[in-house]
Amino acid sequence: MDSNDAIQIAYAALIVVLTVAGPLLLTSLVIGVVIGLLQALTQVQEMTLTFVPKLVVMGLVFMLCLPMIGDALSGFMTQVTDRIVAG
């Protein structure tokens, strides 16, 4: 394995990380902004109001994205094992 292979594997790993974590992080960001605006408009400063909707929505998004996450992880593992076997 040369440096070009290592760079390609690192690039693929970064893409997998973005594929796996991206939807959850974006969902958390959007829900946090919406709840923050709602709290600022209504002046309700309840701490649990921020956590429960985030957990519920992020759980739903995770369940919806699970096939995509599995495909990304299996594709990355296939790429890494092909390079190990070919090397």
Buried (B, 14 or more C-beta within 10 A) or exposed (E): EEEEEEEEBEEBEEBBEEBBEEBBEEBBEEBEEEBEEEBEEEEEEEEEBBEEBBEEBBEEBBEEBEEEBEEBEEBBEEBEEEBEEEE
